[in-house]
Amino acid sequence: MLEKTSYVEPHPPFPQGVCFKIVPTMTYRLATSLLRHPPTSPATVVRRLGLMSRGWERKRFYKEVSVYKTEEGYGVLLDHRKLRTPRRELLVLPTEPLALAVAGEWASQASLLQPSIMYLTSLCNTVQDNPHDRSRSSTVETILPHLHTDTVLYRQEEQEDLFALQSKEWDPLVNWFNQRFCTKLQPSASLDPPSLPPPLLSSVSLYLSQLDNWTLQGFWYAVQSCHSVIITSALMEGHLNVDSAVNLSRLEIRHQIDHWGSVEWQHDVEHQDLRSRLATSHLVAQLANWTI
């Protein structure tokens, strides 16, 4: 039954004892390729990327993946089954390119399904199901406090080499943000949060409230992933690409790796997972508003 196999969003629990092998480069490559060359069918997505998946001990239950038109938008078919969300609602995507991207994610699954790396389907499920029952205004109010703890606003003067690196790579981003939102935000070199002038909060709040729901949820997903409203804004506005956003958000980790070396499994997985999450956020925002 579709209801037993279509869940990919983390808010329902996974079966006890199931283990996952994370291969997040799949979603990153999918997002990058689709933004450059909009897909024409799920099959072309799979052929183009040569995606492989393996690791979750559940067999693929469908052969063909396709997209169908509805009155509200577009849906995804797994053979004759219509893809549903964790709340058992039919998944409805606002544009055909986004539906094709989700279909491509399902088509990329090989003999074993891996919901843990299906970031795109997971985010789309979250947008539609709204598992936390948040209103748009509530989502905006949830995002704004993250400016107080934004990664790029906290500097460590006691480590001169790290402080120099932070200034070199983060200052241009803060300058861009100040120009974009007509403010004079300054980083903090102490544990005290930076001062946020009320006009800034009003400006960012207005910006967020004008985003469509898919872009707003993608924005929030990215903020949760990289812990930075500033980096997310630059990504969504096209000032940064995904790789640049990842590198800026992991600046301190990069500095540690340069000095102490990399823990291959941990650091590599964290890096690729963040790439996939930010790529997914950007992809949903772009394809949900795609016009031909």
Residue, then its C-alpha position, 0 to 999 in steps of 0.5 A: m500500500l502506498e500509505k506504508t511506503s511513501y513517507v520520507e519526512p522525519h516527523p513520523p518515526f522510522p521503523q525500529g532497527v532500520c539503519f541508513k547509509i547517508v549518501p547526500t551527494m545525490t541530492y546536491r548533484l540532482a539540484t545543481s543539474l536541474l537548476r542548470h538544465p530543467p528536466t523533461s522527464p524523470a528518466t532523463v534526470v536519472r540518466r543524466l546524473g547516473l544516480m545510485s542508491r543503496g542501503w535501506e533494507r526495503k525493496r523498491f515496490y514500483k517500476e515506473v515513475s511519472v508526473y500527472k496534472t491536477e487542478e491544483g498543480y502536479g503530482v507524482l505516480l509510482d506505477h499507478r499509485k499516486l504519491r502521498t505525504p506522511r499525512r496521507e494527502l496526495l502530494v501536490l506540487p505547484t509546478e511541473p519542473l518541481a514535480l519532475a524533480v521529485a519524480g526524479e528523486w524517486a526514479s533514482q532509487a535502485s533496488l532498495l529505497q533510501p528515504s534518508i537521502m530523499y531531501l527534496t521529497s521530504l521538504c515538499n512533504t513538510v511544506q504541504d503537511n505543515p507538521h508543526d501547524r505553523s502559520r506563515s507569520s509564525t514561521v517568519e517570527t521563528i526565523l527572525p531570532h536566528l539573526h541574534t545567533d547568526t554564525v557570521l556575526y560572532r568572531q573570535e579575537e583571541q585566535e588571531d588566525l581564525f579572526a583574520l579568516q572570519s574577517k576576510e570571508w565573512d565581512p564581505l557577506v555582512n556588507w552585502f547584507n547591510q546594503r540589501f536591507c539598508t542597515k548597519l549591522q556589526p559583528s560581535a567579538s564577545l559572547d554578547p549578541p550583536s545589536l540588531p536595530p529595529p528597522l533591520l528586523s522590520s525590513v527582514s520581516l517584510y522580506l520574508s512575509q513577501l516570499d511565497n510559501w514554498t520559498l519561505q519554507g525552503f528559507w527556514y529549512a536552510v536557516q536550520s541547516c546552516h544556522s545563518v539568516i545572512i548566508t541563507s538570504a545571500l543564497m536565495e538572492g543569488h549572491l552565493n551559490v550552494d558551495s560558497a554558502v556551505n564553505l562560509s557556514r563551515l568556516e570554523i570547521r575548515h579552520q580546525i581541519d586545516h590545523w588538526g586534520s579531518v575526521e574522514w567519515q564525520h567531516d565528509v558526511e556533515h559537509q555533504d549533508l549540508r550541501s544537500r540541504l542547502a541545494t534542496s532549499h534553493l532548488v525548491a525555491q527556484l522550481a516552485n516559481w519556475t515559469i516557462 
